[in-house]
Amino acid sequence: MLEIVRPGDRHYAAVRDVYTATGRPAAVARPSSTAEVVEALRLAREAGGPLSVRSGGHGISSIATNAGGTVVDLSRLNAVERLDGNMVRVGPGARWGDVAAALHPWGLAISSGDSGDVGVGGLATTGGIGLMGRAHGLTIDHLVAAELVTADGMVRRIDADHDPELFWAVRGAGANIGIATSFEFRADPVPVVGHATLQYRVDDLPRFLRDWGETVESAPRSVSAFLYLMGTEFALATVVYAGDDAELAGRAFGPFTAVAPVLGQRAQLVPYAGVVAATHAPHRGQQGASTHTGLAVHLDGPVTAGLADLAATGTTDMLQIRSTGGAVNDVPEDATAYAHRHQNFSVTAISGAGGPPFDEAWDRVRPSMDGLYLSFETSFSPSLLEAAFPPATLNRLRDIKRTVDPDGVFNQNFPVGLPSESSGAEGRGVPHRSGTPASATASTSV
Ligand SMILES: Cc1cc2nc3c(=O)[nH]c(=O)nc-3n(C[C@H](O)[C@H](O)[C@H](O)COP(=O)(O)OP(=O)(O)OC[C@H]3O[C@@H](n4cnc5c(N)ncnc54)[C@H](O)[C@@H]3O)c2cc1C
């Protein structure tokens, strides 16, 4: 029987909030089968009000809680099963750390993000810029089929032969078209990886960023590298070599020690599961922050100058620079609804305080960016929608949306709007968030 948790129930406190915000939903439906997801969706539509779809509860572009509406919480759909060979089936409610731990004994891994607590559902419907991305592509590039519950309550298996348009859309804009209830991925045979962490002292930020960018781009594509900058003088890096050859990994890591003075470093061979372990910390809205994001082809010229100026404003608590490129860019841009296949970096600025000073500081960086990965952006406007989805992608998504979700039931996460609505989702009751979400309350900062 479908469990529904309401205010006053014993378990309400455990299910009302997410990682990035607190909430006050009227009902949290906790399905344990696809049939119960269908029922939960029907009840939510009958109840009216906001509908939030939650997998791991780590959403940034869309918070998976609300005030007064319904949450469909998929955390119980968290099975990880092996199918044939390298094929695995994963529930949306699994966390990526748990997926990595389950795949390890089978000698397999799937590149996901840098946090093992992130849920499968949110990440696998938008992209998945991961620590083996340059070697093996985005998470969505491993998706072979999915099960989807659409707004009409139909359960569809979508793949290259069945509902191919929906299969295209789920890989980049899945939240627009339905609730994904399972994913079939082709995993890679890389259970063990080289994992290096480095701490840098930064003396000249624009130059450091340029040298970092050149080092990443000249590295073999078996190397992916994420950089985290605090202020203007200190940076942490995670560099992953997608393979278990210690000598090759060491050789690949070498150039990263020459980017700037290294204050500390560590390199080891570890199971990929050890790089992205899940903590399962309870959700209390503990990471409510504002973020802005963009993609960049190279870290040079106006990009590095702009990011250095941004860091100097003091409005930004952390700058994250994730490598993309490599195998990510082998995929044609019209193959999936994530169309950004020529950039080499994803840049995200995080601010605990948020507000106009942060927004204005980022506005000066934005013109140097080339597209946007929606998963890292907390604000929404039609112009950002156009950065997330180039015109051909957006038009195709709107045609699909008109067919599969004509009533705009799924309107929480960069909603593309219908073809008749030139301005996208603005004015359709979609929550807008810049710092504090409209429908729930973000609390502490990063
Ligand atoms: C600490 C942290 C680190 C991160 N690092 C990375 C990274 O390295 N790389 C990267 O690519 N991303 C990263 N992200 C972003 C992350 O991929 C997104 O925030 C993602 O949406 C989280 O997935 P979730 O299932 O936990 O989210 P949830 O909060 O459960 O869902 C977020 C939104 O996704 C949609 N959604 C969720 N499940 C489904 C479903 N089953 N079907 C349809 N739509 C659904 C809904 O609109 C929902 O509101 C990070 C996020 C955090 C908080």
The ligand as an SDF file (V2000), in Angstrom:
LIG
                    3D

 53 58  0  0  0  0  0  0  0  0999 V2000
   26.9160   18.3880   -3.0220 C   0  0  0  0  0  0  0  0  0  0  0  0
   26.5300   18.2810   -4.4800 C   0  0  0  0  0  0  0  0  0  0  0  0
   27.4810   17.8970   -5.4190 C   0  0  0  0  0  0  0  0  0  0  0  0
   27.1160   17.7830   -6.7710 C   0  0  0  0  0  0  0  0  0  0  0  0
   28.0660   17.3950   -7.6860 N   0  0  0  0  0  0  0  0  0  0  0  0
   27.6910   17.1870   -8.9680 C   0  0  0  0  0  0  0  0  0  0  0  0
   28.6410   16.7470   -9.9310 C   0  0  0  0  0  0  0  0  0  0  0  0
   29.8300   16.5810   -9.6420 O   0  0  0  0  0  0  0  0  0  0  0  0
   28.2170   16.5320  -11.1940 N   0  0  0  0  0  0  0  0  0  0  0  0
   26.9010   16.7160  -11.5650 C   0  0  0  0  0  0  0  0  0  0  0  0
   26.5720   16.4730  -12.7280 O   0  0  0  0  0  0  0  0  0  0  0  0
   25.9940   17.1680  -10.6930 N   0  0  0  0  0  0  0  0  0  0  0  0
   26.3560   17.4090   -9.4090 C   0  0  0  0  0  0  0  0  0  0  0  0
   25.4580   17.9100   -8.5240 N   0  0  0  0  0  0  0  0  0  0  0  0
   24.1300   18.3200   -9.0160 C   0  0  0  0  0  0  0  0  0  0  0  0
   23.1640   17.1550   -8.9920 C   0  0  0  0  0  0  0  0  0  0  0  0
   23.3860   16.3200  -10.0850 O   0  0  0  0  0  0  0  0  0  0  0  0
   21.7370   17.6670   -9.0520 C   0  0  0  0  0  0  0  0  0  0  0  0
   21.5170   18.5580   -7.9950 O   0  0  0  0  0  0  0  0  0  0  0  0
   20.7310   16.5370   -9.0440 C   0  0  0  0  0  0  0  0  0  0  0  0
   19.4810   17.0380   -9.4440 O   0  0  0  0  0  0  0  0  0  0  0  0
   20.5680   15.8810   -7.6910 C   0  0  0  0  0  0  0  0  0  0  0  0
   19.8720   14.6870   -7.8400 O   0  0  0  0  0  0  0  0  0  0  0  0
   18.9150   14.1650   -6.6690 P   0  0  0  0  0  0  0  0  0  0  0  0
   18.1840   12.9700   -7.1840 O   0  0  0  0  0  0  0  0  0  0  0  0
   19.6790   14.0130   -5.4140 O   0  0  0  0  0  0  0  0  0  0  0  0
   17.9600   15.4260   -6.5460 O   0  0  0  0  0  0  0  0  0  0  0  0
   16.4740   15.6390   -6.0310 P   0  0  0  0  0  0  0  0  0  0  0  0
   16.5510   16.7850   -5.0960 O   0  0  0  0  0  0  0  0  0  0  0  0
   15.8440   14.4000   -5.5330 O   0  0  0  0  0  0  0  0  0  0  0  0
   15.7560   16.0860   -7.3490 O   0  0  0  0  0  0  0  0  0  0  0  0
   16.0800   17.3100   -7.9630 C   0  0  0  0  0  0  0  0  0  0  0  0
   15.1260   17.5330   -9.1230 C   0  0  0  0  0  0  0  0  0  0  0  0
   15.4120   16.5930  -10.1620 O   0  0  0  0  0  0  0  0  0  0  0  0
   14.1890   16.1570  -10.7620 C   0  0  0  0  0  0  0  0  0  0  0  0
   14.0810   14.7060  -10.5500 N   0  0  0  0  0  0  0  0  0  0  0  0
   14.5680   14.0050   -9.4920 C   0  0  0  0  0  0  0  0  0  0  0  0
   14.3220   12.7060   -9.6420 N   0  0  0  0  0  0  0  0  0  0  0  0
   13.6670   12.5680  -10.8150 C   0  0  0  0  0  0  0  0  0  0  0  0
   13.1430   11.4450  -11.5110 C   0  0  0  0  0  0  0  0  0  0  0  0
   13.2660   10.2040  -11.0300 N   0  0  0  0  0  0  0  0  0  0  0  0
   12.5040   11.6590  -12.6890 N   0  0  0  0  0  0  0  0  0  0  0  0
   12.3810   12.9090  -13.1970 C   0  0  0  0  0  0  0  0  0  0  0  0
   12.8840   14.0030  -12.5780 N   0  0  0  0  0  0  0  0  0  0  0  0
   13.5080   13.8350  -11.4000 C   0  0  0  0  0  0  0  0  0  0  0  0
   13.0780   16.9360  -10.0960 C   0  0  0  0  0  0  0  0  0  0  0  0
   12.8160   18.1080  -10.8420 O   0  0  0  0  0  0  0  0  0  0  0  0
   13.6780   17.3080   -8.7640 C   0  0  0  0  0  0  0  0  0  0  0  0
   13.0930   18.4630   -8.2010 O   0  0  0  0  0  0  0  0  0  0  0  0
   25.7810   18.0630   -7.1780 C   0  0  0  0  0  0  0  0  0  0  0  0
   24.8240   18.4560   -6.2240 C   0  0  0  0  0  0  0  0  0  0  0  0
   25.1910   18.5820   -4.8860 C   0  0  0  0  0  0  0  0  0  0  0  0
   24.1630   19.0240   -3.8840 C   0  0  0  0  0  0  0  0  0  0  0  0
  1  2  1  0
  2  3  1  0
  2 52  2  0
  3  4  2  0
  4  5  1  0
  4 50  1  0
  5  6  2  0
  6  7  1  0
  6 13  1  0
  7  8  2  0
  7  9  1  0
  9 10  1  0
 10 11  2  0
 10 12  1  0
 12 13  2  0
 13 14  1  0
 14 15  1  0
 14 50  1  0
 15 16  1  0
 16 17  1  0
 16 18  1  0
 18 19  1  0
 18 20  1  0
 20 21  1  0
 20 22  1  0
 22 23  1  0
 23 24  1  0
 24 25  2  0
 24 26  1  0
 24 27  1  0
 27 28  1  0
 28 29  2  0
 28 30  1  0
 28 31  1  0
 31 32  1  0
 32 33  1  0
 33 34  1  0
 33 48  1  0
 34 35  1  0
 35 36  1  0
 35 46  1  0
 36 37  1  0
 36 45  1  0
 37 38  2  0
 38 39  1  0
 39 40  1  0
 39 45  2  0
 40 41  1  0
 40 42  2  0
 42 43  1  0
 43 44  2  0
 44 45  1  0
 46 47  1  0
 46 48  1  0
 48 49  1  0
 50 51  2  0
 51 52  1  0
 52 53  1  0
M  END
$$$$
